[in-house]
Amino acid sequence: MATINLQSKPVQKGVASEPVSFDSKGVTLKGTLYKPDNAEGRIAGVIATGAWTTVKEQMPGTYARELAARGFAALAFDFSGWGESAGTPRYVEDPVTKTADINAAVAYMAGREDIKELHGLGICASSGYMAEAVADNEQLGKLALVAPWLHDAPMAEGIYGGAEAVAGMIAASEAEGAAETVLLGASATDANSVMYQAPYYTEEDRGLIAAYDNKFSVASWKPWLTYDAQASADRLTKPILMVGSPSIALLAGAEAYETRTNAPLEKFWLGENVTQFDFYDRVDVVKAASDAVADFLNA
């Protein structure tokens, strides 16, 4: 496990972007592909996905641009029902649908003539989705996880207030009209929001950008709370890099996954002063994490 003092290496500045679209089970998804502006021939590709409820302009795009500056073709995209992508119902955090979307992105990237190989980068909640895709999709190579959130149902019970509270949320998600019942995603003032007073999401100079839907369908609760992000550890055989710190939001999930998997796994850990949200947009942390991911994928 490596630790660093957050002194980042210089990076190439020239990055070009290309709007792209592709199909996922009949739904048109919108994305942005970032490449070095001087790229020639076929280069390695990375699919970058972000935290729950987020869109491509947030941390997925941030890391995709950083990886493009380091020589990769990196795709950030909006999942079905989120951001600029089509699909209904909207704003449902459904791990099954999002994993299928990642596999659709893999098919799109693998079909491009400028891509020679593919890897996956999952940030926060999408770490579980990306880990599943890498475990099961032969077209994906290495797996990089940044500030991974990897819960299973028992962990979710502890996080979300216990068995009774979770049962109530699941029941609400199964009720008639749940898909159309939409909560505010994040707010500094509304205690009924899903992420009340959460950093990043509630700050206009950080995650609270115009492109962010900032919505959460009640239909999300069952697929999210019953999701087992740990299960792919049993199937993974490909190299894994975990980038994090002792202060990430679900350290226990990362530790459990590390213990469970037999895949070759490296860790790149920053100090206790680096929080979950710092990994999303703190410049020195993002650059250090991106350096580690690039080095891992290039090795």
C-alpha positions, -999 to +999 in steps of 0.1 A: +000+000+000+014+034-010+010+067+008+020+101-006+023+137+004+000+150-024+028+162-046+014+155-080+034+149-112+030+174-141+003+165-166-002+171-202-026+200-206-041+194-241-074+175-239-100+173-266-136+164-259-162+147-282-199+143-275-210+108-280-242+087-278-249+050-277-277+025-270-283+006-238-312-018-241-331+006-264-323+037-244-300+064-259-273+074-235-253+106-238-216+109-229-184+128-234-152+112-246-120+129-236-087+122-254-053+138-256-055+164-283-024+150-299-035+114-298-026+093-328-036+057-336-052+035-311-049+042-274-061+026-241-096+035-231-112+040-197-149+042-187-153+065-157-184+064-135-193+084-104-212+086-071-249+078-067-273+104-083-245+121-102-241+131-138-212+131-162-202+167-156-194+160-120-166+136-108-168+112-138-159+140-161-133+153-137-115+120-137-120+114-174-103+147-182-075+139-159-069+105-175-071+120-210-043+143-199-024+112-190-028+096-224-061+077-222-093+079-241-117+083-212-155+082-214-179+098-189-217+093-195-251+097-180-269+066-169-304+057-181-329+081-166-302+106-155-288+138-169-289+141-207-296+104-213-331+091-221-349+065-202-378+062-177-384+061-149-361+090-141-338+094-111-338+058-100-305+045-084-308+010-097-275-010-097-288-035-122-297-009-148-265+011-142-243-020-145-261-028-178-254+008-190-217+003-182-217-028-204-233-008-231-206+018-228-180-010-231-196-022-263-196+013-277-159+019-268-148-015-280-164-007-314-143+024-319-113+022-341-092+045-319-094+022-288-070-007-283-080-019-248-105-010-221-104-006-183-130+005-157-128+033-131-156+034-105-159+063-080-179+059-048-213+041-053-205+031-089-175+011-077-198-018-071-214-015-106-180-012-122-166-041-103-195-063-115-188-052-151-151-059-149-157-092-133-181-104-160-172-086-191-143-100-211-137-067-229-127-049-197-092-053-183-082-037-150-104-022-123-096+010-105-118+022-076-116+056-061-131+062-026-152+030-031-186+026-015-192-012-015-221-021+008-242-052+011-277-054+027-265-059+063-242-029+059-270-009+044-292-016+075-265-002+098-260+029+076-297+037+071-311+035+106-316-002+112-338-030+100-372-013+107-362+019+090-348+001+059-380-021+057-400+011+057-380+026+028-382-006+008-420-007+013-422+029+001-402+021-030-427-008-038-458+014-033-479+025-062-465+056-078-431+053-062-413+059-094-430+092-098-424+102-062-392+122-064-373+136-035-347+164-035-313+148-038-293+172-017-300+204+003-283+225+029-317+236+042-343+209+035-341+181+060-363+159+038-336+157+011-317+124+007-284+141+014-292+168+039-262+192+044-239+169+026-207+186+014-200+188-023-236+181-034-250+212-017-222+236-027-226+256-059-189+259-065-185+221-062-212+195-071-244+216-071-240+225-108-267+232-133-263+198-150-269+180-117-305+166-116-304+168-078-334+144-077-340+109-062-369+087-070-384+068-040-383+037-063-345+037-057-347+025-022-353-012-028-326-018-055-301+004-036-307-010-001-308-046-011-277-043-034-247-066-027-217-048-040-195-073-022-206-103-043-184-095-073-153-100-052-158-138-055-157-136-093-130-110-099-097-123-112-084-092-129-061-066-112-077-041-089-065-008-075-082+008-046-075+045-040-088+059-007-080+071+028-089+061+063-116+088+061-137+075+032-174+071+038-175+033+039-141+021+049-156-011+062-169-020+028-135-015+011-118-036+038-144-063+035-140-064-003-102-065+000-104-095+024-129-113+003-114-111-032-086-134-045-078-110-073-045-092-073-052-060-054-031-028-048-040+000-025-030+037-028-040+054+004-039+091+013-039+105+048-067+108+073-073+144+064-086+134+029-124+129+030-147+111+007-158+144-009-122+155-014-118+126-038-145+142-060-130+176-067-101+186-044-074+195-069-044+179-053-063+148-043-078+143-077-045+147-094-028+123-070-056+097-074-054+101-112-016+097-112-021+064-092-048+052-116-028+060-147+003+043-133-017+012-124-034+010-158-001+016-176+018-010-156 
